[in-house]
Amino acid sequence: MTDKNNAKVTADIKKNRLYITAPSTATKTELQKVYTEVRFCVADLQPGFDVVTDLSKCTIGHLNGIPTLRKIMKYLVINKMGRVVRIVGDMSVSFKQLLAIASKIQCYKPVYVNTHEEAEEELSYPIKPNGLRFEINKRQVEYSTNQRIGTGYLVDFSISGCAVQESTTPLSDDTEVSVTIPLHQEQDNLTSFTIPAKVVWVRGDRFAVQFLDLSDEMKAELHTCLVNEVQRDIA
């Protein structure tokens, strides 16, 4: 799809990859066109498809376009996309706008690059095992090990692990812990999940864990929660 505003959405079936060129002015009307084309293209792709979004010529035309942008994000998450790479050119106007929007909503964590070539290079590496990662803002978690309990705040989260900052109880690499994380199982229903995990790195008051022995049912529940989180504003 191409229009006078230079928006374009294509699917590369061989690479299992979705390419989105955002319109130069991301108004509600233009983003709705992109959303329609995204739905057509995703139908031709397999779960785990990568997404490359070119935002190098884009500005957010009006705040009324943000709900449609979030609708696109939710649709991609529901359909189990894999890696996300955003092309932001010199990382000036579009990059600053994205950061401002991201500070107000929960969203997945993309990789930012300057050019199409850098995007292709990023996706040429083998798929990382930790899955699509999300920023879950202002969410306190609890963790315990050897009868010691600590708290902290999520930095990011995926169905295979999470990172925590401002931890109150020190941990060390390879320590097995139990992590309790509150997530929205429904839009207004906050449910706590207690998950066994192993510490994979520690840096000051930050640490990351890999979840252990998650069943397919639990992974599906966590994915549903992440879809709900994408739609929520920060309180």
C-alpha positions in Angstrom: 0.0 0.0 0.0 1.4 3.3 -1.0 -0.3 6.7 -0.8 0.6 10.4 -1.1 1.8 10.3 2.5 4.3 7.6 1.7 2.9 4.9 4.0 3.6 1.3 3.0 3.1 -2.1 4.5 4.5 -5.3 2.9 5.0 -8.9 4.0 8.1 -10.9 3.1 6.8 -14.4 3.4 10.2 -16.1 2.8 11.8 -14.1 5.6 8.6 -14.2 7.7 8.9 -10.5 8.1 6.5 -7.5 8.2 7.8 -4.2 6.8 6.0 -1.0 7.8 6.9 2.5 6.4 5.0 5.0 8.6 3.3 7.9 6.9 5.2 11.2 7.1 2.4 12.6 9.2 0.9 10.0 11.5 -2.7 11.3 11.8 -5.5 9.1 12.9 -6.7 8.7 9.3 -3.2 7.7 8.0 -2.6 5.3 10.8 -6.0 3.6 10.3 -4.9 2.9 6.7 -1.7 1.3 8.0 -3.7 -0.8 10.5 -5.9 -2.1 7.7 -2.9 -3.1 5.6 -1.1 -4.7 8.6 -4.0 -7.0 9.2 -4.0 -8.1 5.5 -0.2 -8.7 5.6 0.0 -10.5 9.0 -2.5 -13.1 7.6 0.3 -14.3 5.3 2.9 -14.6 8.0 3.7 -17.3 10.7 3.8 -16.6 14.5 7.2 -15.3 15.5 7.4 -12.9 12.5 9.8 -10.0 12.8 8.6 -6.4 12.3 10.7 -3.6 10.7 9.1 -0.2 11.1 10.6 2.8 9.3 9.8 6.0 11.3 12.6 8.1 9.8 10.3 10.4 8.0 7.4 10.3 10.5 6.0 12.7 13.0 3.0 12.2 15.2 0.5 14.5 13.5 -2.0 14.7 16.4 -2.6 13.0 19.7 -5.8 11.6 18.3 -3.6 9.2 16.3 -2.2 7.5 19.4 -5.2 5.2 20.1 -4.8 3.8 16.5 -1.1 3.4 17.0 -1.8 1.4 20.2 -4.4 -0.7 18.3 -1.7 -1.6 15.7 0.7 -2.6 18.6 -1.9 -4.7 20.3 -2.8 -6.5 17.0 0.9 -7.4 16.4 1.2 -8.7 20.0 -1.9 -10.8 19.8 -0.6 -12.4 16.6 2.6 -13.3 18.4 5.2 -11.2 16.5 8.9 -11.9 17.2 11.6 -9.2 17.1 10.9 -5.5 16.5 13.3 -3.1 14.9 12.5 0.6 14.4 14.3 2.7 11.9 14.5 6.3 13.2 17.1 8.0 11.0 19.0 10.5 12.9 16.9 9.7 16.0 15.7 13.3 16.3 12.0 14.3 16.1 10.5 10.8 15.7 12.7 9.3 18.3 11.9 11.9 20.9 8.2 11.6 20.2 8.3 7.8 20.5 10.0 8.1 23.9 7.4 10.5 25.1 4.6 8.2 24.0 6.3 5.1 25.5 6.6 6.9 28.9 2.8 7.0 29.1 1.8 3.5 27.9 3.1 -0.1 28.4 4.7 -1.4 25.2 7.1 -3.9 23.8 10.8 -3.1 23.7 12.2 -2.6 20.2 15.7 -2.2 18.8 16.3 1.3 17.4 18.6 1.7 14.3 19.4 4.4 11.9 19.0 2.7 8.5 17.4 -0.2 6.6 20.8 -1.8 6.3 21.3 -1.8 10.1 17.8 -3.3 10.5 18.6 -6.2 8.2 21.9 -6.7 9.9 20.2 -6.8 13.3 17.7 -9.5 12.1 20.4 -11.5 10.4 21.5 -12.8 13.8 19.9 -16.0 15.2 16.6 -15.4 17.1 17.3 -14.8 20.8 15.6 -17.3 23.1 14.2 -14.7 25.6 11.2 -13.7 23.4 9.6 -10.3 22.8 10.2 -8.1 25.8 7.8 -5.6 27.3 8.2 -2.5 29.4 5.8 -2.9 32.4 6.1 0.5 34.1 5.8 1.1 37.9 5.1 -2.5 38.7 6.5 -3.8 42.0 7.5 -7.5 42.3 8.5 -9.7 45.2 11.2 -12.4 45.1 12.3 -14.9 47.6 15.2 -17.4 48.1 16.5 -19.3 51.1 13.8 -17.7 53.3 14.9 -14.2 52.3 12.4 -11.9 50.7 13.0 -8.9 48.6 11.1 -6.4 46.4 11.9 -4.4 43.3 10.4 -2.9 40.2 10.1 -4.5 36.7 12.4 -3.1 34.1 11.1 -5.4 31.4 9.2 -8.7 31.1 8.7 -11.5 28.6 7.2 -15.0 28.8 10.7 -16.4 29.4 12.1 -14.0 32.0 12.3 -10.5 33.4 14.6 -7.8 34.7 14.2 -6.0 38.1 15.6 -2.8 39.4 15.8 -1.2 42.9 16.1 -4.7 44.4 16.1 -4.7 48.2 17.8 -8.0 48.9 21.1 -8.8 47.1 21.3 -11.8 44.8 24.1 -13.6 42.9 24.3 -15.3 39.6 22.7 -18.7 39.2 20.7 -18.3 42.4 17.2 -20.0 42.1 14.4 -17.7 43.2 10.7 -17.5 43.3 9.3 -14.3 41.7 5.8 -13.0 42.2 4.6 -10.6 39.5 1.2 -8.9 39.3 -0.2 -8.7 35.8 -3.5 -7.9 34.3 -5.1 -11.2 33.4 -8.1 -9.2 32.3 -8.2 -5.4 31.6 -9.1 -4.6 35.2 -8.2 -7.8 37.0 -4.7 -7.8 38.5 -3.5 -11.3 39.2 -0.3 -12.3 40.9 1.9 -15.0 39.2 4.5 -16.8 41.3 7.1 -18.3 39.0 10.3 -20.3 39.7 13.4 -18.7 38.1 17.2 -18.5 38.0 19.3 -15.4 38.2 21.2 -14.8 35.0 22.9 -11.5 35.8 23.3 -9.0 38.6 24.4 -5.4 38.2 24.2 -3.3 41.4 20.6 -3.2 42.5 19.4 -4.7 39.1 19.1 -8.3 38.2 17.5 -10.5 35.5 16.1 -14.0 35.8 15.1 -16.7 33.4 11.9 -18.5 34.2 12.1 -22.2 34.8 9.8 -25.0 33.7 6.9 -23.0 32.4 4.1 -25.0 31.0 2.5 -24.2 27.6 -0.6 -23.2 29.5 1.3 -20.8 31.7 3.0 -19.3 28.7 -0.3 -18.7 27.1 -1.7 -17.0 30.2 1.4 -14.7 30.4 1.0 -13.8 26.7 -2.7 -12.9 27.4 -1.5 -10.6 30.2 1.0 -8.9 28.0 -1.7 -8.2 25.4 -3.7 -6.5 28.2 -0.8 -4.6 29.5 -0.1 -3.0 26.1 -3.5 -1.4 26.2 -3.2 0.1 29.6 -2.2 3.7 30.5 0.2 4.3 33.4 -1.6 5.4 36.5 
